[in-house]
Amino acid sequence: MVTLDEYLEIQELAKQGLSKTEIARRLGRDRHTVAKYLKAVTGPPVGQIRRVRRRVLEQLADYLRRRLAQGCTNGKVLLREIQGQGYEGSYCTLKQFLKSLRDAERWRAEIRWEAPPGLYVQVDWGYFTAELPDHSLIRLYAFVFTLVYSRVMYVEWTTRTDMATLERCHEHAFTYIGGVPSYIVYDRMKTVMLGEDERGQVRFHSAFLDFAQYCGFTPKATPPNWPRGKGKVESGVKYVRRNFWQGLVTIGGVDDLNHRCREWLDNIAKPRVHGTTGRVTFEMLKEEGPQPVAGIHPYPAFPAVLKPVSRDCLISYGGWRYSVPAEWAGKSVWVRSVSGDRIVVSAKGQIISEQPPEPVLKRTVITDSHYVSLRGRPRLKPVRVMPRIEPPTLEVERRPLSEYEALLEVTR
């Protein structure tokens, strides 16, 4: 069986007047094969088969797109499903067709989205490497905070990306821009979100949710593997890498790096005319109008700890014992001291208990409402399991009545 290119070449050489033998010699084919395709009028059969299978797949394209959107990306699974709908082609043909669907989805036209002033900020970490005096390498992290409307950036350099560092960088960014936005968009940071539940809803870290509620913003998450969901801050990280980082020859440590980066922000980044908006970012910052940060105390740097809940619905924290709702007995919850004037208990992204700290050590604080679901419930009596002694089983020999009658005759 010949390819489509060979078939067309056979037809062209025949039009030039070459014999079947000469055509076969030039193409390295048998003379009978050349004769077969010179007689054919519909082209090589392989092309016909592939076109038929392609048409069948095009009829199933809507179904395949829907399954891909549902998260089924395994070609073998999709092959089994469409074979029941009349597909008789190979797995390779299906794989090529799925690739074309994915390519079309990857380059799908989209509506450009621009946020109104003061609402949205995008946050991400940039990863950089510096060389120490002993020629060893150290990893540095750039916290990049970009306002979506004005493109004003705040950048802070650290050597850690833990939650306490992330929260401190947020507070410095709020001070720099003069307020708190309504929403902040993140990718899949482990310090921000824990994953998704069975319904696909994002599960935010309860300790970070407490920080967000304290500051007055709502965290948002981008879909997985979708960097365009936070393209403004992605461009910001590239701008820092190409415009600031490449201009450094030596640095005197993280403090020196942050000092020089602040000068770069004030003298170069803020006064620049942005390539997309065509306006000076600092001038657009005046239109943002975020929530003012004046009067907001810094978030306490007490990390949340995971505590087990006892059978009597109590947790132990800081030398005190506090009650929590009864449905959390036997489970684990996050406990954190906020501002030194309240103890916040959270689980599954929601605050389940909040009360002031008890000034007396070794004291138990009971909230009656936590035990409402237990009142009126019958107490289960403990079941005692004791071994039972079985009586011995005696086997009695069975005799016919004639033997007893014979004994009676003897006694008479």
N, C-alpha and C positions, 0 to 999 in steps of 0.2 A: 504494500500500500504506500503510495507516494504522498508527499505533503502538497499543500496548495501551491507553494512556490515552484516545486518540481513540475506539477501539472501545467502551470502557466508556461514554464520554460519549454516543455514538450510541445505545446501548441505553437509557440513562437518559432522554434526550430523547424517544425513541420511546414509552417508558412514560408520559411526561407528556402524550402525545397530539399532539405536534408532527408536522407533515407532513415527508415526505422533503425537499421543497424548502426548508422553513424550517430543518431540521437542516443541510442542505448550506450554506445561507447563513451560519448562525452559525459553522460550523467551517471555512468557506472550502474546502469540498470539492465535488467534482462530485456531482450528484444520483444518478447511476448508481453511484458508489462507495458512497454511503450505502445505497442499495438492496441492493447486493451484501453488505454486512456485516450488514444487518438480516436477510437470509436465512440467513447463516452461523450454524451452531450450535456450532462448535468453536473460535471465537475467531479472531483474525488469524493467518494462516499464518506470519508472521515469528516470532511467539512459539513456535509449534510447532517450527519449524526450529531455533531457538536452544535450546529445551529438549532436542531430540534430540541436538544437538551437545554440549550440556552433559553429558548422560548418557554420551555416548561418552568425554568427557574424564574424567568421574568414574570410569569403568572403567579408565582409564589413569593414575589419580592415583598409585597405588603406584609405577608405573614412573617417572613424572615426579618424585616425591619422591626416589627413589633416584638419579636422574640429577642432580638439584639438589644432593644431598648429596655426590655425586662431584665437584662443582665445575663442572658444565656449566650455565651460566646464560644462554647465548645462545638466545633464543627461536627464531631461524631454524633453528638446528641441531636443536633439539627438534622443531620442526615437520616437518622432513624425516624424522626418526626415527619419529614416530607416524603419519605418512602411510602408512608401510609397514605399520602395524598397523590400518588401517581408518579413520583419521580423515580426514574430508572437509571440515572446517570451515576458517575463515579464520585468518590469523595474529593478528588483533585479538582474536578469541574466545579463542585460546590464551593470548595475553598477559594478558588479564583473569583467566583461570583461574590462571596462574602467579603473578599478584599475590596472589590469595587464598591460595595455598599458602605464599608467602613471609610474608604477614601472620600466618597461623596458626603458622608456625614461629617468627616473631619473638616472639610472645606465648605461646609454649609454656610450660606449667607446669614448674617445676624444683624439685628438692629443695634446700633451703638447706643449705649446707655450712659447718661451723664446725670450725676446726682445734684439735687438742689443744694444751696449753701447750708453749711452747718450741720448736715445730717450724717454723712458717712465718712468713715476713715478706714483705710486698709493697713494692716500690720503684717510684717514678715521679718524673718531673720536672714541676714546675709552672712555667708561663711567665708572667712579669709584666713590665710596662713602667713605668719611672720617668722623670721629667723632670729634666734637668740644669739648672744655673744659666743656661746660654745658651739655654734653651728647646728644646734638642735632646733626643731620646729615647734611652734606653739599655735594653737588654733584660737582665732579671735572671732567674735560674733558682733555683727552690726544690727542693732535694733532699728528698723526703718518704719517710720510712722508717717503716712501720707494722707493728707486731706484730699478727698476725691474731687471736690469742686475746684479748689484753688491750686492744687498740686503742691502746696507748701509741705515741706518735709521736716521731720525731726529725726536725727540720727544719734544714737548713743552706742559706744563700744564697750563690750564686756568680755569676760573670760568664761561666763557661765550662761546657761539658758534655763535655769530652774524657775519655779513659780515666783519666788521672792524677788529675783532679779527682773523677771518680766513685769511684775506689779510695780516695782520701783521705776522702771523705764517708762511705764504708762504715766505715772504721776509726774515725772519730769517733762514728758511730752505735753501733758495737759497744761502745765505751768508755762511752757514755751509758747504754745499757741493761744493761751489765755482763756481756755475753756474746755468743756467736755462735750464730745459729739453725741448724737443720739444713738448711733449704731457703729460698731467696729467689726470689720470683716476679717476672718482668719482662715488659714488653711487648716490642715489636720495636725495642728500642734498638740503634742501629748499633754502639755501643761494646761491646755485650754479645753480639750474635749477627750472623752474616753472612748468614743466609737458611736455606733448606731444600735438602736434597739431592733426588735423583730419587725417593726413596722417601717424601718428605715429612718426614724426620727433621730436627730443628733442628740447624743448624751453629753452635755457639758460637764466639766469637772466642777463638783459642788463647791470646792474652795474658791475656784476662780469666779463662779457665779456669785458668791458672796462678795467678792471684790468688786464685780461689775455693779451689783446692786448698791453697794456702798458709794461708789463713784457716780452712779446715775446713768450708765449706758447699757445697751443691750448687745450682747455678742451675737454675731452671725457667722455661719460656717459655709464655705464654698463646697460644691460637690467634689467628691474624690477625683483625682487625676484631671482637674480642670483648672489650669493656671490662669486662663482668661477671666476667671471669676474675680481675680484680684490683680488685674493687669496694671493698674496705676502704681501699686507698690512694687510689682515686679520690675517695672520700668525704673522706679526709684532706686532699687538695689543696683541695677545696671548703671545708672547715672553715678551712684556713689563709687562703684568699682572703676569706672572709666575716667571720671573727672576728678575724684578726690584721691582714691587709693593709688592710682598710677603716678600721682605727683609726689608721693612720699619716697624718700630715700632712706632715712633713718627715723626712728621714733624712740622716745624716752620712756615708754611704758604706756599703760592704758590711760592714765590721767593726762599725759601729754597728748595722746591721740585724741581724746575727747576735747581737749582745749583747742587743738588745731582744727578739729572737725567743726566746732562751734564757730570759729572764725570763718571757715569755708561756708557754712550755712548762712551766716549773716552777710558776708561780703560777696558771695558768688551765687549760691543757690537761690536765696530769697529774692535778690534784685533782678534775676534773669528774666528774660521774656520766654515764656514756655512755648515750645514748638507746636503744641496742639491747640492751646487756647489763644495763642498770639497776644497774651497779656502778661504783665509783670505779676508774678505769684504773690509778692508782698502786698500789692494793691488789692488783689482779689481776696486776700486774707481778711481785709476789713469788712468784706461782705458775708463772711462765714457766720459770725454771730453765734458761736457755741455757748453752751451753758457755762456761766462764770464759775471759776474755781475758788474765788475769794471766800474765805470762811470755812472751807472744807479742810478738816484736819487730815494729815497723812494717814493712810491706811496702816493699821498696826502690823508690825512685822512678826506676828505670832503665827507660825505655820499650822495648818490644820493637821490633826492627828486622827488616825483610825482607831475607834474604840468599840469593843464588843458590848452588847446590851445583855444584861443578866436576865434570869427568869423573872425577877421581880421588877423588870422594866427600868433598871437603873444603869447609869454609866459613871465611871470614876474619872475625874479630870481635875488636876491641880489641887489634890487633897480634899476635894468635895465629891459628893455623889448627887447626881441630878436625875430626875425621872424623865422618860421620853414616852411617846404614845405606845400603847400596849402592843400594837401590831408589829413593832420593831424588836420585840423580845427575841433573843437568840440570833440576832443579825448584827452587822457591824455598821457604824455610822461615823461621819466626820464631825469632829468637835474643834471649835476654834474660839479663842478669846478675841473680841473685836473692841478696840478702843479702851480696853480695860474695864468697860462698864457693862458688858453683856457677853453671855456665853451662847454661841450659835451652834446648833446641831443640825446637820443637813445630811440628806441621803437621796440618791437618784436625782440629783439636780434641783432639789427643793428643800427649803428650810422647814424642819419638822418641829423644832423647839427653839425658843429664844427666851432667856431669862437673865436677870442680873446675877453676878457672882456672889456667893455667900461669904461674908467676911469672917465667919468662924470656921476654922479648920475642922476636919473630921466630922462634918455635919452632912446630913442627907436632906436634900430639898425635894419635896414631893409636890407635884401639881395634880390636883384631883381630876382634872379633865382628861389626863392621860390614861385613867383607869376606867373611864365610863363604859367602854365596850366589854369590860370584864364583870361589871356588876349584874347581878341576877343570873349569872351563868352557874349552873349546878357544879358543885365541886366533885371531881372524880375521886371515888374511893380507891385507894391502892389495892391492887389484886395480889393476894399472897399465893405464891406457888409453892405447895408442899408435896413431898413424895407420898404416894398412897401405897400401903402394904396390901397386897393381894392375898386372900386366904388360900391355903394350900388346897390343891385339887387331889381328891382321893379316888382312885380307880377301884370300883367294886366288881368283883367277878360275877358274871351272870351264869346261873345254873338252871337247868330245866326243872319243872315242877315235879317231875317223876322222882328226882333224887330226894326231895323233901318228903314226898309221900312214903318213900322207902324208909326214911329215918323214923317217921311216925309209926310204921308197922313194927320196927325193931323195938321201939320204946314200949309198945303195947305188950 
